[in-house]
Amino acid sequence: MWNKRLNTIMTLIVVLLSAWSLVQAGTAEIKAVNSPADLDLSGNIVYAVNFGNNGNPNIGGIVFSQDQDCPDVTVAKTSEDLATLQGGAYPDTGDSELDKLLVGLAWQNSGGNFTTSITVRGLEVGMQYQLQLIFYSDHSRPMDIIVEGSIVAEWYDPFIAQGRIDGKGGSMVKYHFTAGDNALNFNMTSTNSQASVISGFILTEEGPVPFTDYGSGTTIELFAGGATWQLEWGQGPWTWSELTGLPLLDSNVSGILDLRTTASAAISADLIATLPIAGTLTLSAHDEDYEDVTIGTMVLSGAGINVIDINASRVLVDEGSGMFLAPFHPPVPKVTLTLEEATGVFAYINQAGDWDLSLAGSYAIPLIKGLGLQDNIYTALGGKVPLIGGIATFALTGQYIPDMSKKPIAFCEYGTGSTTQLAPGGGGWDQQWGLGPWDWFTCTSETNTPFLNENVTGKLTTQATGQPTISEDLILHLPLAGQMVLTEHAADNSEDVAGQITCDVTATFVVDMNAERAVVNDAEGTITVAFGTSVEEGPDGLMTVTEATGTFADIKQVCPWKWYVNGTMQCARVPGLSVQDNLLAALQQAELLLGAQEEFVLSGLYYRSSPEE
């Protein structure tokens, strides 16, 4: 009798503790689900997922996908089945589609592991999301709900939350968060060594992504009626700014800001000049390895106000270089901008509301002999003499809605190749893809989503586009151009072509022609030299897609793809010549070039287009 009473007391304590935790957790909203109206089915739903392998319930016009039909959703579980197979009653909410969603379960209870883990990829960093986790249970089943490593509902018991009724409705945990990376991870961990379960979930984008970017710049042109600024981004934040939002622009982004006055200045009694201005801001993202290669642009236009302090009592004078007008700072000058065009890595960005460009800095103007400071300022700003320049810091802020269909997808593809022909002026290569990765290459992409497999072969042909150069250390650089054709063959018949990608190629063949580092095999009559990344780090070339067909038709290149190689080339050993003269002779005589083998990597960004695009 005493043991029975103790067990009853302990059960009551657990129930009370669970109920208290639900209220006190404070990071998530918990509610019963007895009808479709209890679910938030509004907004831009990214995922609506049903577990249990029992079909695709349609609730309020939203079709729930089974998890195995969502390639970006991964579930670590023991199994999936229906709650009724575990002895529970079938839910009876009065809505058959909601009942179908609730009764299906994914669960974990195997080998001491009581945590059901789910990963959802493809999130937009900085985007605000709402996550609704949907549950149904036939008995007490307390769990900790953990999102991105943080407990958002402690000792959450779906049976208590649904009203301690088996065969009625379910329950839901609703949580709001801002994505810090591209993958959402959430776990259900049992707190009493029973199976952790989940029936489904809904992930919804809650609104535009706020951003703030900081840069600095100087004028490349300054005159009385306007200025052109050269800007560099990926800096800050500045002390004069209290803006919020994750950055959108990296340090590889530069900008040209062109501003012109649109009317005469209004000048206050204290000699503060306010000028209406209009102009454009062009942002360009550059490849990290090829600074002259632009991988994306945004063009914005707009109008605003510039403010210049022309009071001589507040200028800084340097007799050697001129005078500096008093610094200008927010809340003005400011330009309100509209996004006119976005390409490449920026193509997925859709503007939400106005974007504001604020700036703080100073202008330098010349000192004119024989004039007082105030007259000097009037003369310079009146266009009578050339101005020196300006320096400023900038803040660009606003909101955008990402178009995930054009969000760049990163990839690293691996393969091998051997020459079918080799001459001093170029060559031909046979390729096999779907291999690797190689230990000489590190894929730096946060995500890696390849699209080539072992059924893909390639043909690469190149020819020299200029004269080779040889360094003092005998490193040869030969500029090349050509074409690469990637072909996917049908899995059941290698003669059938399933799809092709054709690329234009610009590259530099970098080979070590120094005899001291060559491998000489007199028995076989060969000299072997290295080429590619083992000789000189960095990509060897760029690939520009000109056509994609069949299985590759929806692959759209975001910016030029980079080509990396690491290989060896063999030359015939000529008796009577020194090894060094032998290698140099091979640069002129095709018959001395025996062939080459290489490992290679193709990396870059793409997105998958819709059928209508």
C-alpha positions in Angstrom: 0.0 0.0 0.0 2.8 2.4 0.9 4.6 1.8 -2.5 1.4 2.3 -4.4 0.8 5.6 -2.6 4.3 6.7 -3.3 4.0 5.9 -7.0 0.8 7.9 -7.1 2.4 10.9 -5.5 5.4 10.7 -7.8 3.1 10.5 -10.9 1.2 13.6 -9.7 4.5 15.5 -9.1 5.6 14.6 -12.7 2.3 15.8 -14.1 2.4 19.0 -12.1 6.0 19.6 -13.0 5.2 19.0 -16.7 2.3 21.4 -16.7 4.4 24.0 -14.8 7.2 23.7 -17.3 4.8 24.3 -20.2 3.8 27.6 -18.8 7.2 28.7 -17.5 9.3 27.8 -20.6 8.1 31.0 -22.2 10.0 30.5 -25.5 7.2 28.6 -27.3 3.4 28.7 -27.6 1.7 25.4 -26.7 -1.9 24.7 -27.6 -4.4 21.9 -28.3 -5.3 21.0 -31.9 -8.9 20.1 -32.2 -9.7 21.6 -35.6 -7.9 22.9 -38.7 -8.5 26.4 -37.3 -6.0 25.6 -34.5 -3.2 25.5 -37.1 -1.8 28.6 -38.7 -2.1 27.9 -42.4 -1.5 31.5 -43.6 1.6 33.1 -45.1 4.3 31.6 -47.2 4.5 28.0 -46.1 7.9 26.5 -47.0 7.2 23.0 -45.7 4.1 21.1 -44.5 5.2 17.6 -43.7 3.3 14.5 -42.5 4.9 11.5 -40.8 3.6 8.0 -40.7 3.6 6.9 -44.3 -0.2 7.3 -44.5 -0.7 9.7 -47.4 -0.9 13.5 -48.0 -3.6 15.1 -45.9 -5.1 18.3 -47.3 -6.0 20.7 -44.5 -7.4 24.1 -45.4 -6.1 23.8 -48.9 -2.5 23.0 -47.7 -1.3 19.6 -48.9 1.1 18.0 -46.4 4.0 16.1 -48.1 5.3 12.8 -46.7 8.8 13.4 -45.3 10.4 10.9 -47.8 9.1 13.1 -50.6 11.1 16.1 -49.3 14.8 15.8 -50.2 15.8 18.7 -48.0 14.1 17.1 -44.9 16.1 14.4 -43.0 14.6 12.4 -40.1 16.7 10.3 -37.7 14.1 7.9 -36.4 13.5 4.2 -35.5 10.4 4.0 -37.7 7.2 5.5 -38.9 3.8 4.1 -38.4 0.3 5.0 -37.0 -0.5 5.7 -33.3 -3.3 3.0 -33.6 -0.7 0.4 -34.2 0.8 1.2 -30.8 -2.5 0.7 -29.1 -3.9 4.2 -29.2 -7.3 5.2 -30.4 -7.7 6.9 -33.8 -8.1 10.6 -33.4 -11.6 11.9 -33.8 -11.6 15.7 -34.4 -14.4 15.7 -36.8 -12.0 16.4 -39.7 -10.8 13.3 -41.5 -7.8 15.1 -43.0 -6.6 16.5 -39.7 -7.1 13.0 -38.2 -4.8 11.6 -40.9 -2.1 14.1 -40.0 -2.3 13.5 -36.3 -2.4 9.7 -36.3 0.8 9.3 -38.3 4.0 9.2 -36.2 7.8 9.3 -36.7 9.4 7.9 -33.5 12.7 7.0 -31.9 13.2 4.3 -29.3 16.1 2.1 -30.2 19.3 1.1 -28.5 19.0 3.7 -25.7 18.4 6.5 -28.2 15.1 8.4 -27.4 15.7 11.4 -29.6 13.8 12.0 -32.8 16.0 14.4 -34.8 14.9 16.4 -37.9 17.0 18.6 -40.2 15.4 20.9 -42.7 17.8 22.5 -45.3 17.4 25.4 -47.6 16.6 28.1 -45.1 17.5 31.8 -45.9 19.9 33.2 -43.4 18.3 36.2 -41.6 14.8 35.1 -42.6 12.2 35.1 -39.8 10.3 31.7 -39.6 7.5 30.2 -37.7 7.8 26.5 -36.8 4.7 24.5 -35.8 5.4 21.0 -34.4 2.3 18.8 -34.4 1.8 15.9 -32.0 -0.6 13.2 -30.9 -0.2 10.6 -28.2 -2.3 7.9 -26.5 -0.6 8.3 -23.1 1.8 10.5 -21.1 5.0 11.0 -23.1 7.1 14.0 -21.8 9.8 15.3 -24.1 12.2 18.3 -24.3 11.7 20.2 -27.6 15.1 21.5 -28.7 15.5 23.9 -31.7 19.0 24.7 -32.9 20.5 23.4 -29.6 18.2 25.4 -27.3 15.3 23.9 -25.2 12.2 25.8 -26.3 9.7 23.6 -24.4 10.9 21.6 -21.4 9.1 18.5 -20.3 6.5 19.0 -23.0 3.9 16.3 -22.8 1.6 16.1 -25.9 -0.9 13.9 -24.0 -1.3 16.6 -21.3 -1.4 19.4 -24.0 -4.2 17.7 -25.9 -6.3 17.5 -22.7 -5.3 14.0 -21.5 -7.8 12.5 -23.9 -6.9 9.5 -26.1 -8.9 9.5 -29.4 -9.7 13.2 -29.6 -7.4 16.0 -30.8 -3.7 16.6 -30.8 -1.4 19.4 -29.7 1.1 21.8 -31.2 4.3 23.7 -30.2 4.7 27.0 -32.1 8.1 28.7 -32.1 9.4 31.8 -33.9 13.1 32.2 -34.9 15.5 33.9 -37.2 17.6 31.6 -39.3 21.3 31.9 -38.4 22.4 29.4 -41.1 20.9 27.4 -44.0 19.8 24.4 -42.0 17.2 24.1 -39.2 17.8 21.3 -36.6 15.2 20.3 -34.1 14.9 17.4 -31.7 12.3 15.7 -29.6 14.1 14.0 -26.6 12.1 11.8 -24.3 12.6 12.7 -20.6 11.3 9.3 -19.3 12.9 6.7 -21.6 9.8 6.3 -23.7 9.6 6.8 -27.5 9.9 10.4 -28.7 7.2 11.1 -31.3 6.1 13.7 -33.8 3.1 13.7 -36.3 4.1 16.6 -38.6 5.4 20.1 -38.9 4.8 23.4 -40.7 7.6 25.8 -41.5 6.5 29.3 -42.6 8.4 32.4 -43.7 7.2 35.2 -41.6 8.3 38.2 -43.5 11.0 40.0 -45.4 14.7 39.7 -44.3 16.0 42.9 -42.7 19.6 43.8 -43.6 22.2 46.5 -42.9 25.5 46.8 -44.8 28.4 49.1 -44.1 31.0 50.5 -46.4 33.3 53.4 -47.0 34.5 55.3 -50.0 36.1 58.3 -51.7 35.1 60.4 -54.6 36.5 59.7 -58.0 34.8 62.8 -59.3 33.6 65.8 -57.3 32.2 69.1 -58.7 29.7 71.7 -57.7 26.7 69.8 -59.0 27.5 66.3 -57.9 29.9 63.5 -57.1 30.8 59.9 -58.1 32.0 57.7 -55.3 33.9 54.5 -55.3 32.7 52.3 -52.4 33.9 49.1 -50.7 31.5 47.0 -48.5 31.8 44.4 -45.8 32.8 46.8 -43.1 31.5 48.5 -40.0 29.3 48.9 -38.1 29.8 52.7 -37.7 29.3 54.5 -34.4 26.8 56.9 -36.0 24.5 54.1 -37.0 22.1 52.2 -34.8 20.7 50.1 -37.6 19.9 46.4 -37.2 19.9 43.4 -39.6 22.3 40.8 -40.9 24.7 41.9 -43.7 23.7 41.2 -47.3 27.0 42.3 -48.9 30.5 40.7 -48.4 33.9 42.3 -48.6 34.1 41.1 -52.3 31.4 43.7 -53.2 32.3 47.2 -54.5 30.0 50.0 -55.6 29.8 53.1 -57.7 27.5 55.8 -56.3 26.7 58.5 -58.8 24.8 61.5 -57.3 23.7 64.8 -58.9 21.9 67.8 -57.5 18.4 68.3 -58.9 17.7 71.9 -57.8 19.3 74.8 -56.1 20.4 74.5 -52.5 18.4 75.9 -49.6 20.7 77.7 -47.2 19.8 78.4 -43.6 20.8 81.4 -41.6 23.5 79.3 -40.0 24.9 78.5 -43.5 23.7 74.9 -43.7 23.1 74.0 -47.4 20.4 71.5 -48.1 20.4 70.1 -51.7 18.0 67.7 -53.3 19.9 64.9 -55.1 19.2 61.9 -57.3 21.3 59.2 -58.7 22.2 55.5 -58.9 24.1 53.0 -56.8 25.6 50.0 -58.7 26.8 47.1 -56.6 29.1 44.5 -58.1 30.2 41.2 -56.5 33.6 40.0 -57.6 35.0 36.4 -57.7 37.4 35.9 -54.8 40.0 34.5 -57.1 39.4 36.7 -60.2 38.8 40.2 -59.1 38.0 41.3 -62.6 35.2 38.7 -62.9 31.8 40.0 -61.8 29.5 37.3 -60.4 26.5 39.5 -59.6 25.2 43.0 -59.8 22.5 45.2 -58.2 21.4 48.5 -59.7 19.4 50.9 -57.6 18.2 54.4 -58.2 16.6 57.0 -56.1 16.5 60.5 -54.6 17.2 62.2 -51.4 18.8 65.0 -49.5 22.5 66.1 -49.2 23.6 68.5 -46.5 26.8 70.5 -46.5 28.0 72.8 -43.7 29.4 75.8 -45.5 30.0 78.0 -42.4 33.6 79.1 -42.5 33.7 79.1 -38.7 33.4 75.3 -38.6 35.9 74.3 -41.3 39.3 72.6 -40.7 42.1 74.3 -42.5 45.3 72.7 -43.7 47.6 75.3 -45.4 49.3 72.6 -47.4 46.3 70.7 -48.8 43.2 72.9 -48.4 40.2 73.0 -46.1 37.8 70.4 -44.9 34.2 71.3 -44.6 32.6 70.3 -41.3 31.6 66.6 -41.3 28.2 65.7 -42.5 26.3 62.9 -40.7 22.9 61.2 -40.4 19.9 61.5 -40.2 20.8 63.3 -43.4 22.3 63.0 -46.0 20.2 60.1 -47.1 19.1 58.6 -50.4 16.0 56.4 -50.7 16.6 53.7 -53.3 14.6 51.3 -55.5 16.1 48.1 -56.8 16.0 48.2 -60.6 17.9 45.1 -61.5 19.6 42.1 -59.7 21.7 39.5 -61.5 24.0 36.6 -60.7 24.5 35.9 -57.0 21.9 38.7 -56.3 19.2 37.4 -58.7 17.2 35.9 -55.8 16.8 39.2 -54.0 13.4 40.9 -54.3 13.1 44.3 -52.7 10.6 44.8 -49.9 9.8 48.5 -49.3 12.4 51.3 -49.8 16.1 50.9 -49.1 17.9 53.8 -47.5 21.5 54.8 -48.0 22.9 57.0 -45.3 26.4 58.6 -45.3 28.7 60.5 -43.0 31.9 62.2 -44.0 33.5 65.4 -45.2 34.5 67.2 -48.4 37.9 68.8 -49.1 38.1 72.0 -51.2 41.2 74.1 -52.2 42.4 77.2 -50.5 42.4 80.2 -52.9 45.0 82.8 -52.1 43.7 86.3 -51.5 40.2 85.2 -50.4 38.7 84.9 -46.9 37.6 81.5 -45.8 33.9 82.2 -46.4 34.4 83.7 -49.8 36.7 80.8 -50.5 33.9 78.3 -49.8 31.4 80.2 -52.0 33.9 80.3 -54.8 34.8 76.7 -54.7 31.2 75.4 -54.3 30.1 77.8 -57.0 32.0 75.8 -59.5 34.8 78.4 -60.1 37.7 76.0 -59.2 38.2 72.3 -59.2 37.3 70.6 -55.9 39.7 68.1 -54.2 37.4 65.3 -53.1 35.4 63.6 -50.4 35.6 60.7 -48.0 32.7 59.1 -46.2 31.3 56.0 -44.5 28.0 54.5 -45.7 25.1 52.4 -44.4 22.7 50.6 -46.7 19.6 49.2 -44.9 16.2 47.7 -45.9 14.4 44.5 -46.3 14.2 41.9 -49.0 12.2 38.8 -49.8 14.4 35.9 -51.1 13.2 34.0 -54.2 14.4 30.6 -53.1 14.0 29.2 -56.7 16.9 31.5 -57.7 18.9 31.2 -54.5 22.5 30.1 -55.5 23.3 26.4 -54.8 26.9 25.6 -54.2 28.6 22.5 -55.6 32.0 20.8 -56.0 32.2 18.1 -58.7 35.1 15.7 -59.0 36.5 13.7 -61.9 39.6 12.4 -63.7 40.9 12.9 -67.2 43.5 11.7 -69.6 44.7 13.2 -72.9 43.5 11.9 -76.2 45.9 14.3 -78.0 48.5 16.6 -76.7 50.5 19.3 -78.5 52.4 22.4 -77.5 49.4 24.5 -78.6 46.6 22.6 -76.8 45.1 19.2 -76.4 42.0 17.0 -76.0 40.9 15.2 -72.9 38.5 12.3 -72.0 36.8 12.8 -68.6 35.0 10.6 -66.0 32.9 12.4 -63.4 31.1 11.4 -60.2 34.4 10.7 -58.3 36.4 12.2 -55.5 36.7 14.2 -53.3 40.4 14.7 -53.7 42.7 15.3 -50.8 44.4 18.2 -52.6 41.2 20.3 -52.8 39.1 21.7 -50.0 35.5 22.4 -50.9 34.8 25.6 -49.0 31.1 25.8 -49.8 28.8 25.9 -46.7 26.6 23.4 -48.6 27.6 21.1 -51.4 24.9 20.0 -53.8 26.5 18.2 -56.8 24.5 17.3 -59.9 26.9 15.1 -61.8 27.2 11.4 -61.2 29.2 8.4 -62.4 27.1 8.2 -65.6 28.6 11.5 -66.7 31.6 11.7 -69.1 33.2 14.7 -70.6 35.2 15.9 -73.6 37.5 18.9 -73.2 39.4 20.5 -76.1 41.7 23.5 -75.8 44.0 25.5 -77.9 46.6 28.2 -77.1 45.4 31.8 -77.2 48.7 33.5 -76.7 52.4 32.9 -76.2 53.6 31.0 -73.2 55.6 32.7 -70.5 58.3 31.0 -68.3 59.4 32.4 -64.9 62.9 32.4 -63.6 62.0 29.2 -61.7 60.9 27.7 -65.0 57.2 27.7 -64.3 55.3 27.7 -67.6 52.0 29.6 -68.0 50.2 28.9 -71.3 46.8 30.8 -71.9 44.2 28.5 -73.3 40.6 28.6 -74.6 38.3 25.8 -75.7 35.1 23.9 -75.0 33.9 21.2 -72.5 30.9 19.0 -73.2 29.5 17.0 -70.3 27.2 14.1 -71.2 25.0 12.1 -68.9 24.3 8.6 -70.2 21.2 6.6 -69.5 21.8 4.2 -66.6 20.4 1.2 -68.5 22.0 2.1 -71.8 25.3 4.0 -72.0 24.7 4.7 -75.7 21.6 6.9 -74.9 22.3 10.5 -74.0 20.1 11.7 -71.1 21.5 15.3 -71.0 24.4 17.6 -71.9 26.1 20.7 -70.6 28.3 22.7 -73.0 30.8 25.2 -71.6 33.2 27.7 -73.0 36.6 27.5 -71.4 39.2 30.0 -70.6 42.2 28.7 -68.7 45.9 28.8 -68.0 48.0 25.7 -68.2 50.5 26.0 -65.4 53.3 23.4 -65.5 56.6 22.9 -63.7 59.3 22.7 -66.4 62.2 22.8 -63.9 64.4 19.7 -64.4 65.3 19.6 -60.7 61.8 18.7 -59.8 61.1 16.4 -62.7 60.9 12.6 -62.4 63.2 10.9 -64.9 62.8 7.2 -65.7 65.6 6.2 -68.1 64.4 2.6 -68.2 61.1 3.7 -69.6 62.5 6.7 -71.5 60.2 9.2 -69.8 60.3 12.5 -67.9 57.3 13.3 -65.7 56.4 16.9 -64.6 53.6 18.2 -62.5 51.0 20.8 -63.5 48.0 22.4 -61.9 47.4 23.2 -58.2 50.5 21.3 -57.0 52.6 23.9 -58.9 50.5 27.0 -58.3 47.5 27.3 -55.9 44.2 28.7 -57.2 41.9 27.8 -60.0 43.2 27.1 -63.5 40.3 28.5 -65.4 36.7 29.5 -65.8 33.7 27.7 -67.4 30.8 29.6 -68.9 27.7 27.5 -69.7 26.4 28.1 -73.2 23.8 25.3 -73.4 22.1 22.8 -71.1 19.7 20.1 -72.3 17.9 17.0 -71.1 18.4 16.1 -67.4 20.5 19.3 -67.1 18.0 21.7 -68.8 16.9 23.2 -65.4 20.5 23.9 -64.3 21.1 27.7 -64.6 24.6 29.0 -64.0 24.7 31.9 -61.5 28.3 33.0 -62.4 31.3 31.5 -64.1 32.3 28.1 -62.7 35.9 27.6 -61.6 38.1 24.8 -62.8 40.9 23.2 -60.7 43.3 20.6 -61.9 46.2 18.5 -60.4 48.1 16.2 -62.7 51.2 15.0 -64.4 52.5 15.2 -68.0 55.0 12.8 -69.6 57.7 13.7 -72.1 59.9 11.4 -74.1 63.5 11.2 -72.8 65.8 12.1 -75.6 69.3 10.5 -75.2 72.2 13.0 -75.4 70.1 16.0 -74.2 70.2 17.3 -70.7 66.9 16.8 -68.8 66.4 20.6 -68.9 67.0 20.9 -72.6 64.8 17.9 -73.1 61.9 19.5 -71.3 62.3 22.8 -73.2 62.5 20.9 -76.5 59.1 19.3 -75.7 57.6 22.8 -75.7 58.3 22.9 -79.4 57.8 19.3 -80.6 54.5 17.5 -80.3 56.2 14.1 -80.8 58.0 14.5 -77.5 54.7 14.9 -75.5 53.5 11.5 -74.6 50.4 12.3 -72.6 49.0 13.6 -69.4 46.6 12.5 -66.6 44.8 14.7 -64.1 42.3 14.9 -61.3 40.0 17.9 -61.5 37.4 19.8 -59.7 34.6 22.0 -61.0 33.0 24.3 -58.5 30.5 27.1 -58.5 26.9 28.2 -58.1 23.7 27.3 -59.9 20.0 27.3 -59.4 17.3 25.1 -60.8 14.9 27.0 -63.1 11.1 26.4 -63.3 9.8 24.8 -66.5 8.4 28.2 -67.6 11.8 29.9 -67.4 
